[in-house]
Each structure stands twice: as C-alpha cells, then as structure tokens.
Amino acid sequence: MTTFVQLHLLTSYPPANLNRDDLGRPKTAVMGGAQRLRVSSQSLKRAWRTSDLFKEALSGHVGTRTKAMGVQIFENLKKAGTKEKQAKEWAKAIARQFGGLKSENKNDPHQDLEIEQLAHFSPEEIKAIEDLARRLNKEKREPKEDELQLLRAQHQAADIALFGRMLASNPEFNTEAAAQVAHAITVHKVAVEDDYFTAVDDLNKGDQDMGAGHIGETEFAAGLFYLYVCIDRDLLVKNLKDDEDLTRETLRALTECAATIAPSGKQNSFASRAFASYILAEKGNRQPRTLSVAFLKPVNGADMLSDAMVALNTARDNIDKVYGKVSVASYALNAVAGQGSLTELLDFVSKPLGQKK
C-alpha cells in the first residue's frame, strides 16, 4: 500500500505582501463566506526550492528551470570555437529534446533557441548536455540521434522528484509530482489595508520645496495561515531511483523549508519572516485529506493561535471517528508551548512507516 506523509502547519505572518496578484495586492480567496489571505502553492514551492537550505541539504540533486538552455549551449559552443551557424544548429537540436522551440524573430536573433515553456533540467542532464557540446566542438560534427536520446538521462533531482515536470513535446519523459502543496490560507477573515508612504530627498534642504521626493502606496495584511502538504513517499522513492538515503534527505529538506522558509515577496519592505508555530505531521496508508474544514468557520477569538490548534486537532479527531484513523503515526511540534523539536519532527517525517530507527 502507498505510504503518505501529511504536514499541517500554522504560521503567523505580521503585516506583509508575500504573494501579489496582477495589481500588486496580496492574493486572497473566499472561504466559508469570508475573505482570506492566500499564498499560492507556486510561490511556496519556488521559495523552498531556491532557498539556501534546500540547495545545501540536497547539493548536487537540485535542478534548474529555464527556457534559455539553447541560448547557453549556443554561447558555450561559440566560446569554444565552433562557427556561429553550426553552433546554432547544434544548440537547437539539443534544446529541442526538452520541448518545442520558439519561432524566429528578426528583433531577437536568439529567440528560436529558446524552449517555448520552462523546462526543468536535472544536474545529470545538464552535465550530459555540456559533455555532448564539448564533444561536438572537438570533433567538429553535428549531434547523432542516439546521443540526443541519451540527454534525457535517468535523473535524481530532488525538486523534480517532489514537484514533477512536464515536457509537452516529449510526454514519455514527464515526472509525476510526489508532493502536493495546497495554497496557504488564513484561518480567519482578513481585510487588506493600504499603506501610504513618502520618501525624503536627502539633498533637499527645504528652502524652496518642502514636499517629499517620492509618494507611494502599497497594500498589505497580516494573518495566521494554514498550510497543507501531502507527499506520496512511494512515488518519491520511485522518482529518486530507489535511493532511500536521498529520499530521507529530500523529505527532511522539504519539511524544514515548509517550517522555516517564507516567500520573498516585499520582504525588504516588511521583513515578514516567520517559523511555523504549530506543525502536525502524519504518516499512514489510507487516502489522505486536508484539515482545512477546521477553518471553514473563521477563527475570531482573542487567542487565535490556540483556538486554531484546537480547531485543527478537533477536526482530525472527528474525521477519524467517522471514517476511521487516516494515519497510524503522528508527531506534533508546538513552538509556542515549547513542545517537540525540529530534529525529532524531521526524523519522524523521513523514516519509512513503521521504522523507529
């Protein structure tokens, strides 16, 4: 049976604009008839995947997302001495293995080297591309079909294994995501506020003009967020080519990032960085479920965090009473009460179900 690891996190952010919509406002969602703040799963995953914590914990196993791989190959071939026409033809042949290429553009001579969509390259694939480019330059020849096929190597990129990838033109090389990340939402009703601000010109002595050098307005809000993450552990092991040690390190890195890494939006203006105040981790073989129903009715008490923790655990217990226990093991960390530890949480999450050591 499939083993699922589920994470439920409560994290409080002071005034912030962590994730903006197309108008620059904090993203929102209506739930239970009330407006909530929202941080998209895309924003969260990018913040985790690009964090120093993730990169250091999984050094050598983190991929690169880009449309411009063909441009980089072309530049490297030219720098190594390949003629421009050949360099472009060979670079296009290599880049095309990872997606359809953009059409030619007279105003951008390199546009037809770019892949139409973001492609996620594993470290092994990047190395294979670089090795092939060096070989082509040395032997002064175009790439062979079997060499191109080998570029899409069996990879062990932790971020691809977790979050998946889609190569639209080559679906046989797609990777199904092992981790599902929900949009984080506040457990309470929220009103987005306006911040009117001015900046003073340091060289303006006020002799003639007493006005500000700049006037602006930004929007913000504060909130206690509920975040849900579900990982199919068996699929993660499969995606990482049955490497159990790497699977454990990947689970540890993802969990620590979810607990401690905030999205980067407007951080210079708000410094709204926070660790999770409460984390409930579960492991089991049954169909997973979010506990967002705990907050369908907005929390509005004076002690919002404590009320949210009670609501979360009450929802879990009541669902278990009706449907039977979803998890066979769980671990809770309560940073407000000083209960549990990050080390114990990471140990719990990373171990296979039923393994104690």
N, C-alpha and C positions, 0 to 999 in steps of 0.2 A: 504493500500500500504506500501511497505517496505521503511523504512527511512534509508538513507545512510549519513554517516558523512565522508567527504573527507578532507584530510590535504595535503597541498602543501608547502614544506619547502625548503628554500635556505640557506645552511650552508657553510661557508668558513673555510676550514682547512689549516693551514700553512703546511710546509714540514712534511710528516708523512708516515707511512706504517700501516694504520689502519686495513687492512684486506689482508692477504697474500695468495698467491697461493701455490702450492706444491713445488715451487722452492724458496719460500721466497720473491718473488716480489710482489709489490702492485697489486691487481687484476685490470684488465682492461676490457673494452668492446669496440667494434667498433660500432659507431652510427653516421649516416649521413656521412659515409665515413671517419670519424676521430676517432682516439683512444681517449678514455675517461678513467679516473679513475673510479673504481667501488667499492662499499662496498656492500656485499651481504646482502640480507634480513635476512638470518640466523644469520649473525654476529650482525646485528642491533637488532634483536629480543632478542638474548641472552644478549646483553649488557643492554637492557631495563629491561628484566625480572629479571636479577640477581642484578640490581642496588639497593643501599640502599633506594633510592627514591621510587621505586616500592614496595619494601618489607615493608617499613614503612607506605606508604599510604594504602596498602592493607593487613596489618598484619592479619594473620590467614586465608588468602584467596589466598596464593601463593603455588603452588605445587612443587614437587621435581621430576626431571627427572633422572632416574638411571636404570642400568641393574642389580645392585647388591642388590636389595631388599631381595632376597632369602638368600644371604650371611648374611645380617644384622639380619634377622629373626633367622637364624641358630645360630648365635653368641649370640643373646639375650636369646634364649631358653637354650643354654648350660650354659650361665652365671647364669640363674635362677635355674639350677639343673637338667634339662632334659638330659637324656642319649644321647650320640652323635648320635647313629643310629636313634633313634626316632626323635631327633631334626632335622636331615637332611631330613627324610621322611616328616615330618610335614611342614618344611620350603619349600620344593619343591611343596607340594600340594597347599600351599598358593600362592607362586610365580607364579605357572602355571596358575592361574586365570587371570594374566595380560600379558600373552604371552608364546610362546613355550620356553622351556629351552634348553640350550646348551648341547651337548653330554659330556660324561665323558672324563676326561683327566688324565692320570696317573701322569703327571707332575704338575697338578693343581687340588688338591682334591676338590676344591670349584667351579670348572668351571660349573659343572652340576646344581649348584644352581642359576646361572646367567640367566637372560632372554636374548633371542637372540637379541632383539632390545631394544633401550632406551624406557622405559615406563614412562609415566607421571602420578604420583600419587597425588591425591588431599589430603589436610590435613585431610579431613574426612575419606578417605580410609586408610591413614597411621594410624590414631587413631584406626580404626576398626581392622586393622592388629595387632597392638600392644595389643589391648584388647583381641583378639582371642588367641594370643600367650600366654598371661598371664593365660587365662582360661584353655588352653590345658595343660600348665605346672602344674597348680594347681590340675586339675582333672586327670592328667596322662593318657590322651587319645588322639587319632588322631582326626582331624577335621571332622565334619559332612558335607555332601554335601550342606545342606541348609545354614550352617554357611559360607561356601566358597562362595556361591552365593551372600550372603549379603555383602561381602567385597567390591564389585563394587558398592559402595553406590552412591546415588544422591549427586553430589558434587557442591560446589560453589567456585572452584578455578578460580581466575580471569585470570591467564595466560593460563589455559586450555580453558576457555571460549573464550578468544581472539584468541589464536593461534592453538587451536584444539589439538587432539591427535588421534593416530591410534593404536588400538590393533589388530594386524593382525589375531591372532587366535580367537579373540572374537569381530568381527566387530559390533555386536549389541551394544557394549559399546563405540563405537567411538564417538568423538565430532567434529562436523564441525566447522572450524575456523570462527569466526565472523570478524576478521581483516585480511585484505590482505595488505602485505607490499612489495613494489617494491624494486628492487636493486637501491641504490642511485648511480647516475652517475654525472660526472662533466658536466657543461653546455658548456664547452669549450674543445678544443683539448689539450692533455697533453702528455708530454714526460717524461718517468720515468728516473730518474737520479741515478748515482752511488755515494755513499759516502764512500771514502777510509779513514779509521781511524786507529790510533795506540793507544796503552796504554803503559804507562811507568811503569816499575818496581820500586817502591819506595825505595827498598833496593839496587838497582844497582847504585853505585856511578860513574859509567862510567870510572873506572880505566882501565878495560880491554875490556869491551863490551859497545859500545855507542848505540847499537841498541835498538829498542823498545821491551818491554816484550810481546807484542801481536800486530798483524796486522790483520785487518779485513776489510770487505767490506759489505755494506748493500745498499739497493735500496729504494728510496723514491720519492714522488711527492707531489705537493700542488694543491688544487683545490677548486672551488666553486661547491658544489653538489646540485642537485635537488632530493628531496625525495618525493614520493607519498605514502600515506596511505589511505586505504578505509575501513570503518567499517560499517558492517550491524548491525544497532542498534537493530533492532527487534530480530535478531538471538542472539545477545549478551544478551538481556533480557531473552530470552528463555534458553540460556545456563546457566544463573545465576539463574534459577528457579524463574523468575518473580520478582526478588529483585531489585526494581527501585533504591533504595539508593546505593546498591552495584554497579549497572550499572553505575550510575553517577560517583562514586569514581573511577571505572575502566577506564572510558573514560578520566577523569581528569589525572589519573596517566599515562596512555599511552601517552596522548598529551604532558604532561610536560617532560616525558622521551624522546620523539621524538625531542623536542625542545632543551633539555639541556644535554642529555647523549651521550657521544661519545664511539665508540668501544674501547676496551682496548689494541689493537694491538700496540706494540712498543711504548707505552706511556712513559715509563721510558727513552727512547732514544730521543723522540721528544716533549713530553708534548703538543701534538696537541689536546687540548680540546677546544671546541667551542660551543657557543649557536647559534641557528638559527638566521640569520639576518632578514629574512622575512618569515612570515607564512600566508598563505591564508587558512582559514577554511570554508567549505561549508556544508550546510545541505539541503536535498531535497529527493524527492520520485522517481525521474527519474533515468534511467540507468546511473551509474557513469562512469567517464572517466578520464584517466590521462591527464596531460597537457605537457607531455614530448615532444610532437610535437613542442612546443615552442623553443626547443633547438636542433631540427634536424639539423639546420644550426648552427654551433658552434658560441658562443658569443666571440667576439675578440676585443671589444672596450677598450678604456683606462679606462672607468668607468664600469667595468664588472658587478658589483652587481646591479647598477642602470639599466643597459641595460637588465640584466636578469629579473629584476622585471617588466620592461616594456614589454618584450617579453612574460612573463608568463600571464600577465593580458590581453595583446592584443590577445593571443591565446584563452583565455577563452571567451573574448567578441565576437570574430569572430565565434567561435564554437556555442555560444548562438544565434548569428544572423541567422545561417544556420539551426540549429536543434531546436531552442527554448531554453529557460533557463533550465539548468540542476538543478540548486539549487534555492531554494526560499529564502534562507537567507545565508549571508556570513559575515565573520569578518576577518580583516587583521591586522597583527602586523608587524610594521616596526621598528626594533631596531636601525637602522642607523639614521633614521629621528626622533626617539623618539616618534613614534606614536603607540597608543594602549598599552595594558598591558597584561602580562601573566595571571593575575587574571581574567580579562574580557574575554580573549580567552578561559580559562578553563570553565568559567561559560557558555559561548556560546556553546561550544562543548558538555558539559554534559547534558544540558537541552533537553527534548523532543522537537521535531519540533513544533513550534507554541506557546510554553510556554515561557513567558517572565520572570517569577519569579521562 
